């Protein structure tokens, strides 16, 4: 069971690192799109 | 003892707070209507949805509660996370309940109930959601304050000041910018929180050997530390409750379901659920592992705090070096702020949308609606401060969260499933489910607080009480729905 939890922890950490990088990069672009859309809505 | 340096760590934290506040306040100019204020104009996509949902559902309270589970039960303490992960992924995959909910385009769950069960059920559901949600959230500030004062190395007298400061910062940008501010700050908070948590976990992993940590667990708790089904340390009733709670919270917890409702379409809502599901495992695995690290450290080197819930901040303040500590505190502060802001907004949206619906009947102007929502967020903030100051927490923090959450989760989950998939469900059944779901957990909380009934409450236990609430709300829904006379049959006779 100790090995099982070690593997689980490593997998979880790996997933977390990948998602953090992905969300940091793509989330910023999404945020900009939303704010631009809302600004356009206000101007129209 | 703490490695906290006011100069280095303090500067990192101050920089983070200023950046969050500035970003949160800057977006308030884009708020035009109440839909923008409560759901960010329903423009949330997958990446922002993940960041927002993950940041919201991970606060200092979650971290401390789950670290306490790791400290007390070892890896078996991650069972609720495994249940949440599996249930969330399956719901995201199948669209169970969340598909009809998002397809309808509602703002809150009670609004969805109105079509099938009428206005009274919508109103009663709103009251129950707010009651359960606010009681649940009531301990957030105190726990956050406890964590920060311990890690800063401040005396107890600073707790109230710390609670007020956290709340004031969060309330300021939530009141002004609504969901849009929450989204922007959630994004920043997710990134900062993730970096802080990852560094802390790797440091603990490299500072203390894996074999030593697991060896200590095996020596102290035996095989039960690695398998919740072994022995009665964790217990079968607790596992059953974890699964029920996972199903109910993924389907109906207002802050979670808001991300589906705010998604740009149903498919995106389902993808957000599927993609965020592993985070619900992380949310337990990482704090539980840090709690296990604390258990190993205090067992071997002494100096364990009186309360197990305080093991994590005490441990981190000792083992993390200056600089990294500042980053982690900024991360924890980030986690706490995003949770508080989303929760305040979620409950205010239910109060406005469902409880106050008979008053405004959706006739108010956007300007007036936003003003009222801002006032509601401020009032919730004041309630949290007062409740956090006087409520004495008894037992596990996670148990308190489960019991108070059950007040609405049990009935709302039953009613939602019935509304989506049972044609014969009606308002009698829904009202019955609300009453039963409310009475059982509140009675348990009262029994736990009154000295003469404390022993009785201990005998029943929080898990059996909460499980019975879930089962009996289902029974009440069926019996109530069957009891109501069918108008068609009455007309025929």
Boltz contact constraints between the chains, C-beta under 6 A:
constraints:
  - contact:
      token1: [A, 1]
      token2: [B, 226]
      max_distance: 6.0
  - contact:
      token1: [A, 2]
      token2: [B, 214]
      max_distance: 6.0
  - contact:
      token1: [A, 5]
      token2: [B, 75]
      max_distance: 6.0
  - contact:
      token1: [A, 12]
      token2: [B, 282]
      max_distance: 6.0
  - contact:
      token1: [A, 12]
      token2: [B, 285]
      max_distance: 6.0
  - contact:
      token1: [A, 15]
      token2: [B, 278]
      max_distance: 6.0
  - contact:
      token1: [A, 16]
      token2: [B, 282]
      max_distance: 6.0
  - contact:
      token1: [A, 20]
      token2: [B, 194]
      max_distance: 6.0
  - contact:
      token1: [A, 23]
      token2: [B, 47]
      max_distance: 6.0
  - contact:
      token1: [A, 23]
      token2: [B, 50]
      max_distance: 6.0
  - contact:
      token1: [A, 23]
      token2: [B, 51]
      max_distance: 6.0
  - contact:
      token1: [A, 24]
      token2: [B, 191]
      max_distance: 6.0
  - contact:
      token1: [A, 26]
      token2: [B, 47]
      max_distance: 6.0
  - contact:
      token1: [A, 27]
      token2: [B, 47]
      max_distance: 6.0
  - contact:
      token1: [A, 27]
      token2: [B, 48]
      max_distance: 6.0
  - contact:
      token1: [A, 27]
      token2: [B, 51]
      max_distance: 6.0
  - contact:
      token1: [A, 27]
      token2: [B, 187]
      max_distance: 6.0
  - contact:
      token1: [A, 30]
      token2: [B, 45]
      max_distance: 6.0
  - contact:
      token1: [A, 30]
      token2: [B, 47]
      max_distance: 6.0
  - contact:
      token1: [A, 30]
      token2: [B, 48]
      max_distance: 6.0
  - contact:
      token1: [A, 31]
      token2: [B, 187]
      max_distance: 6.0
  - contact:
      token1: [A, 34]
      token2: [B, 43]
      max_distance: 6.0
  - contact:
      token1: [A, 38]
      token2: [B, 30]
      max_distance: 6.0
